[in-house]
Amino acid sequence: MDLQHDVVEAARTAEAAGYASLWTYERLLFPETPVEPYVALPGVPWPEASRQAADPLAVLTAAAVVTEKVRLGTSVLVAPLHGPLQLAKEIATIDQLSGGRVIAGLGTGWSSDEFQATGVTRADRGRFLDETMDVFDAVWGPDPVSFRGPRVVIDQAAVLPKPVGKIPVVLGGGGTDLGRATAAVRRIAQRADGWLPLLATPGPAGAKELRASWDRIRDLATEHGRDPSRMEMIVVGNVTFTDRPAGPDRSAFVGTLAQIVDDIHTAAEAGADELIVDLNLQDWFTSTRQMLATAVEIHARAAVS
């Protein structure tokens, strides 16, 4: 793996193909015997591709300097693993380098192994995410900055650079069954500039399910005096290819190339403003070039079908 070459080639190829944005994900470490299965789903092993997950902000920095138009996002940064002030400064710096193209995708995380490595407890997750967003609001605003929180105290200080403009902060989590307003759902509705959901079910049923969840979030945002038309739903498609068409009980974004393209249209029908086509977490590809060729084909097929 040639990280420099792969990142540069991927960024340039995706932009040339017409993709609207480029995204990185965060995996701090890869335990040989994890405390929990992958994303805490019973029986699901951690994907081998996660062993070589590079630092997401370093990757976005490299992408920023070799592209001109695509937005640059994180899906997601695990907020409790970072110092809030340092993270705010890193993101603002990349926003300056890119000319204002950054989207800050955040989440609470789920891996006890990663929490333990950074001195965080599972009970801290939501509180630390809230504080991180509070720090973003403070230090991305005018100087001098003053802020007092559980972990961060800033007393009349300049914090530079500032972002080029408002950096959208979008949140993962919340699930798709939003009949009750969980803490994660309330946080998205009250504070976020958008939502990063997974499409779970293919076809019309999946579109209806996801649209209902998004409508629920926007209704809650309205109740809190916010303008939901300024929020984005950016759907995450974790692609797994199969040699033959997957059956009717398949999950969304699992199947042949044609089925994946169908799922892209399902996300659009659900009201997605954008879709992340995630091709990283599988062993289907033998090279970065093969993965990029597939990404280009997916974009071309989705655009004309």
Wavefront OBJ file of the C-alpha trace (Angstrom):
o trace
v 0.000 0.000 0.000
v 1.395 3.389 -1.084
v -0.667 5.725 1.082
v 0.442 8.964 -0.570
v -0.196 7.669 -4.090
v -3.511 6.013 -3.169
v -4.945 9.097 -1.452
v -3.933 11.441 -4.254
v -5.187 9.113 -6.983
v -8.481 8.485 -5.194
v -9.147 12.184 -4.600
v -8.335 13.243 -8.149
v -10.211 10.338 -9.758
v -13.361 10.891 -7.703
v -13.447 14.600 -8.444
v -12.887 14.013 -12.169
v -15.684 11.416 -12.204
v -18.159 13.939 -10.847
v -18.440 12.944 -7.208
v -19.607 15.845 -5.046
v -17.647 14.949 -1.931
v -14.873 12.798 -0.476
v -15.132 11.162 2.942
v -12.835 9.565 5.494
v -13.692 7.391 8.484
v -11.984 6.914 11.845
v -10.677 3.669 13.318
v -8.109 4.319 16.037
v -6.886 0.747 16.525
v -7.637 -2.872 15.663
v -7.781 -5.151 18.719
v -6.933 -8.793 18.169
v -9.629 -9.766 20.678
v -12.205 -6.960 20.657
v -14.413 -6.282 23.655
v -17.405 -6.072 21.314
v -18.104 -7.146 17.727
v -18.015 -4.628 14.907
v -20.337 -1.658 15.536
v -21.602 -3.727 18.485
v -23.607 -6.046 16.179
v -23.662 -9.638 17.495
v -21.511 -11.998 15.468
v -20.085 -9.345 13.132
v -16.250 -9.417 13.070
v -14.154 -6.308 12.622
v -13.341 -5.960 8.885
v -9.702 -6.579 8.053
v -9.607 -3.318 6.085
v -9.856 -1.481 9.423
v -6.326 -2.609 10.320
v -4.838 0.039 8.049
v -7.189 2.961 8.688
v -5.071 6.104 8.370
v -5.675 9.268 10.352
v -8.811 10.783 8.788
v -7.795 14.429 9.101
v -4.343 13.820 7.631
v -5.994 12.078 4.673
v -8.415 14.984 4.172
v -5.501 17.421 4.256
v -3.815 15.540 1.418
v -7.083 15.436 -0.527
v -7.631 19.158 0.033
v -4.423 20.174 -1.719
v -4.980 18.023 -4.841
v -8.671 18.860 -5.441
v -10.556 22.068 -6.194
v -14.320 21.572 -5.864
v -15.349 18.465 -3.916
v -16.477 18.802 -0.333
v -14.343 17.013 2.246
v -16.110 15.166 5.042
v -15.592 12.810 7.953
v -18.017 9.947 8.484
v -17.382 9.985 11.304
v -14.855 11.410 13.733
v -15.384 9.805 17.138
v -15.580 12.987 19.182
v -14.787 11.473 22.635
v -11.391 10.272 21.347
v -10.207 13.849 20.674
v -9.366 16.955 22.641
v -12.119 19.398 21.568
v -9.893 22.460 21.105
v -7.256 20.580 19.132
v -9.943 19.018 16.951
v -11.578 22.381 16.277
v -8.235 23.852 15.248
v -7.376 20.913 12.974
v -10.719 21.067 11.189
v -10.558 24.850 10.771
v -7.048 24.538 9.319
v -8.195 22.003 6.713
v -11.138 24.269 5.905
v -8.699 27.098 5.194
v -6.441 24.860 3.089
v -9.418 23.667 1.044
v -11.028 27.058 0.583
v -14.020 26.267 2.779
v -14.996 22.743 1.675
v -15.048 20.812 4.983
v -17.996 18.945 6.502
v -17.417 17.852 10.108
v -19.165 14.525 10.669
v -19.135 13.494 14.319
v -20.322 10.556 16.383
v -20.152 9.188 19.904
v -18.358 5.951 18.941
v -19.045 2.436 20.169
v -15.704 0.627 20.713
v -14.737 0.044 24.341
v -11.214 -0.784 23.163
v -10.830 2.694 21.666
v -12.393 4.389 24.683
v -10.025 2.566 27.008
v -6.997 3.543 24.908
v -7.870 7.236 25.225
v -9.040 7.285 28.840
v -12.751 7.672 28.035
v -15.625 5.698 29.513
v -18.735 4.675 27.607
v -20.819 6.821 29.966
v -18.863 9.912 28.829
v -19.722 9.589 25.147
v -22.718 11.863 24.791
v -21.432 14.474 27.216
v -18.073 14.700 25.426
v -19.760 15.018 22.026
v -21.895 17.872 23.349
v -18.826 19.620 24.751
v -16.967 19.180 21.465
v -19.798 20.912 19.610
v -19.869 23.681 22.230
v -16.133 24.239 21.746
v -16.585 24.354 17.958
v -19.213 27.076 18.378
v -16.924 29.074 20.630
v -13.554 28.867 18.881
v -14.912 29.144 15.343
v -16.533 32.421 16.409
v -14.862 35.800 16.941
v -11.779 36.333 19.094
v -11.097 36.699 21.932
v -12.603 33.346 22.893
v -13.799 32.519 26.390
v -15.194 29.122 27.220
v -15.653 26.989 30.292
v -16.667 23.332 30.152
v -15.970 20.015 31.891
v -12.656 19.489 30.077
v -11.896 22.794 28.363
v -11.290 26.243 29.853
v -10.339 29.144 27.551
v -9.933 32.609 29.022
v -9.916 35.515 26.580
v -7.666 33.972 23.944
v -7.187 34.188 20.195
v -7.784 30.827 18.501
v -6.718 30.833 14.863
v -7.173 30.016 12.059
v -10.901 30.501 11.726
v -12.902 28.522 9.176
v -13.544 30.156 5.804
v -17.262 30.154 6.619
v -19.676 28.079 8.638
v -18.497 24.457 8.738
v -21.504 22.112 8.633
v -21.493 19.768 11.629
v -23.422 16.594 10.836
v -24.060 13.716 13.208
v -24.278 9.978 12.806
v -26.404 7.686 14.935
v -30.033 7.937 15.862
v -31.076 4.727 14.117
v -34.036 4.508 11.780
v -36.773 3.811 14.329
v -37.314 7.327 15.597
v -40.724 6.915 17.144
v -39.275 8.180 20.393
v -36.876 11.072 20.735
v -33.692 9.493 22.076
v -30.766 11.652 23.208
v -29.078 11.080 19.851
v -32.184 12.117 17.916
v -32.709 15.221 20.059
v -29.073 16.202 19.535
v -29.410 15.939 15.755
v -32.655 17.923 15.732
v -31.509 20.623 18.140
v -27.892 21.148 17.133
v -26.730 19.458 13.943
v -26.606 20.794 10.403
v -27.438 17.332 9.111
v -27.726 13.615 9.672
v -25.579 10.684 8.501
v -27.927 7.675 8.535
v -27.543 4.209 7.070
v -30.103 2.927 4.592
v -31.035 -0.423 6.109
v -33.750 -1.797 3.828
v -33.728 -1.787 0.014
v -36.634 -0.798 -2.199
v -39.763 1.258 -1.492
v -40.006 -0.010 2.102
v -36.522 1.270 2.835
v -37.228 4.642 1.247
v -40.429 5.006 3.274
v -38.690 4.018 6.510
v -35.788 6.424 6.049
v -37.980 9.310 4.910
v -40.197 8.873 7.989
v -37.147 9.045 10.245
v -35.861 12.153 8.493
v -39.275 13.807 8.699
v -39.314 13.088 12.436
v -35.943 14.790 12.917
v -37.013 17.823 10.899
v -40.277 18.104 12.813
v -38.328 18.111 16.070
v -35.967 20.741 14.657
v -38.965 22.935 13.832
v -40.282 22.518 17.374
v -36.963 23.908 18.605
v -37.213 26.966 16.384
v -34.764 25.774 13.743
v -35.134 25.877 9.960
v -35.097 22.222 8.802
v -34.619 23.263 5.168
v -31.045 24.176 6.101
v -30.304 20.631 7.284
v -28.900 17.871 5.061
v -29.460 14.133 5.074
v -26.298 12.459 3.805
v -26.930 8.718 3.562
v -24.072 6.275 4.129
v -23.979 3.248 1.824
v -21.605 0.578 3.159
v -21.201 -1.496 0.007
v -20.653 -5.259 -0.004
v -20.559 -6.880 -3.451
v -21.801 -10.395 -4.135
v -21.100 -12.613 -7.160
v -24.797 -13.300 -7.704
v -27.877 -11.171 -7.054
v -28.673 -11.141 -3.346
v -32.083 -12.439 -2.317
v -35.168 -10.469 -1.281
v -34.106 -10.486 2.369
v -30.829 -8.693 1.626
v -29.702 -5.535 3.391
v -29.338 -2.349 1.389
v -26.006 -1.938 -0.421
v -25.368 -5.684 -0.358
v -25.533 -7.344 -3.771
v -24.455 -6.959 -7.374
v -23.501 -3.685 -9.003
v -27.008 -3.351 -10.422
v -28.527 -3.835 -6.960
v -26.174 -1.245 -5.484
v -27.301 1.259 -8.133
v -30.928 0.467 -7.240
v -30.120 1.253 -3.605
v -28.631 4.594 -4.616
v -31.963 5.495 -6.196
v -33.777 4.293 -3.074
v -31.712 6.719 -0.977
v -32.635 9.515 -3.392
v -36.321 8.600 -3.117
v -36.011 8.818 0.666
v -34.896 12.431 0.323
v -31.123 12.104 0.579
v -29.243 15.274 -0.321
v -26.094 13.270 -0.865
v -24.895 9.657 -0.660
v -21.582 8.290 0.544
v -20.573 5.242 -1.491
v -18.265 3.438 0.957
v -16.164 0.801 -0.808
v -13.501 0.412 1.859
v -14.730 -2.260 4.235
v -14.565 -5.390 2.090
v -12.066 -7.731 0.465
v -13.605 -7.562 -3.019
v -10.869 -5.381 -4.510
v -7.292 -6.409 -5.223
v -6.009 -2.867 -5.747
v -6.894 0.783 -5.248
v -7.132 1.165 -9.017
v -9.787 -1.556 -9.231
v -11.772 0.094 -6.441
v -11.600 3.467 -8.198
v -12.690 1.973 -11.510
v -15.734 0.533 -9.732
v -16.466 3.887 -8.095
v -16.360 5.609 -11.472
v -18.713 2.996 -12.947
v -21.155 3.336 -10.050
v -21.300 7.101 -10.551
v -21.818 6.756 -14.290
v -24.577 4.147 -13.918
v -26.388 6.042 -11.171
v -26.322 9.246 -13.220
v -28.006 7.732 -16.288
v -30.360 5.130 -14.786
l 1 2 3 4 5 6 7 8 9 10 11 12 13 14 15 16 17 18 19 20 21 22 23 24 25 26 27 28 29 30 31 32 33 34 35 36 37 38 39 40 41 42 43 44 45 46 47 48 49 50 51 52 53 54 55 56 57 58 59 60 61 62 63 64 65 66 67 68 69 70 71 72 73 74 75 76 77 78 79 80 81 82 83 84 85 86 87 88 89 90 91 92 93 94 95 96 97 98 99 100 101 102 103 104 105 106 107 108 109 110 111 112 113 114 115 116 117 118 119 120 121 122 123 124 125 126 127 128 129 130 131 132 133 134 135 136 137 138 139 140 141 142 143 144 145 146 147 148 149 150 151 152 153 154 155 156 157 158 159 160 161 162 163 164 165 166 167 168 169 170 171 172 173 174 175 176 177 178 179 180 181 182 183 184 185 186 187 188 189 190 191 192 193 194 195 196 197 198 199 200 201 202 203 204 205 206 207 208 209 210 211 212 213 214 215 216 217 218 219 220 221 222 223 224 225 226 227 228 229 230 231 232 233 234 235 236 237 238 239 240 241 242 243 244 245 246 247 248 249 250 251 252 253 254 255 256 257 258 259 260 261 262 263 264 265 266 267 268 269 270 271 272 273 274 275 276 277 278 279 280 281 282 283 284 285 286 287 288 289 290 291 292 293 294 295 296 297 298 299 300 301 302 303 304 305
